[in-house]
Amino acid sequence: MRSQREVAAVPIPVETLARSIARHPDYRVQRRSVDLDRREPRLRKTGELSVAVIDCETTGTDPTKDRIIELAVQRIAVDGRGAIVETGPMRSWLEDPGMPISAEISRITGITDADVRGLGIADGEAYSMIATADIRLAHNAAFDRPFVDQRLELGGEAWICSLNDMDWTAHGFECRKLGCVLGRCGGFHDAHRAAGDVSALVNILDHRLPGGSTVMRELIRGAARPTYLVEAPKTPFAATQDLRGRGYRWDDRRKLRWRYVGEEAIDAEVEWLINDVYAGKREPVVERVTWRERYSLRE
């Protein structure tokens, strides 16, 4: 017979433990991101948008020289409130780039020459999934769009960048990186594989923000606004840190710094560049763009 002091070991379900810990104010529970599955048979309603969520892994960062080694796409349907009402199947392909994959890329992605040898993207399926969508979306569209557009010979349709087309800080997020944003939404994933990144991004898009809107809704609002592409060639080296802090990126192919600026801030941005960066000796190049041109490869 057990003594009164003995306690029988009873296994507690993991989910029960997780819920209990999550209720404590000093702890936060993160769950592994799983594929969002909303595939009930239904008719498409007026006002819904189809979105192709895209990610690719490549041999490098230059779309004029480097090649895609992995492409993942998932179609989702979004209603007028920005809620995901339907998800399509996840599709991903490995592709032989016709050049060696560097040790650094293999270290980051886990993809080796042996993994891709003789493999290729199913062009017709990939093209159909992306080209027939109302919107194309990637977490860093300035990186993904040029590679995808060139590989599949896509036209100039609307693109959304979940990295840049929303003010994450205003919604309480500490950073904009995919893993960081997913963590703030209560999840985690195995990064740097295309299908895993797409799955994580779809879950982020479905996340409801404190104000009641979804991430997807805020991204559509932000991306649909016209912006200005500001290119700053031949900036003095002394201004490098200030330009970086202001969000300017370096285009190694064209040898200039650039960023997108909202309509409400363009006059102040141009004035700052002329006076504080160029000291009145040069002017930046400014071009009005919409989400059809934004993030495309600039010639």
Salt bridges, closest charged atoms under 4 A:
GLU15 OE2 - ARG19 NH1 3.80
GLU15 OE1 - ARG31 NH1 2.86
ASP26 OD2 - HIS24 ND1 3.98
ASP37 OD1 - ARG39 NE 2.92
GLU48 OE2 - ARG42 NH2 2.33
GLU70 OE1 - ARG193 NE 2.86
ASP79 OD2 - ARG81 NH2 2.87
GLU86 OE1 - ARG42 NH1 2.86
GLU95 OE2 - ARG151 NE 2.79
GLU104 OE2 - ARG107 NH2 2.72
ASP123 OD1 - ARG151 NH2 2.83
GLU125 OE2 - ARG91 NE 2.66
ASP134 OD2 - ARG44 NH2 2.84
ASP149 OD2 - ARG145 NE 2.86
GLU157 OE1 - ARG292 NH1 3.00
GLU174 OE2 - ARG184 NE 3.67
ASP190 OD2 - ARG32 NH1 3.03
ASP197 OD1 - HIS189 NE2 2.85
ASP206 OD2 - ARG38 NH2 2.75
GLU218 OE1 - HIS171 NE2 3.84
GLU218 OE2 - ARG221 NH1 2.70
GLU231 OE2 - ARG254 NH1 2.48
GLU231 OE2 - ARG298 NE 3.01
ASP251 OD2 - ARG298 NH2 3.18
ASP252 OD1 - LYS255 NZ 3.02
GLU263 OE2 - ARG288 NE 3.90
GLU269 OE1 - ARG246 NE 2.97
GLU269 OE1 - ARG259 NH1 3.50
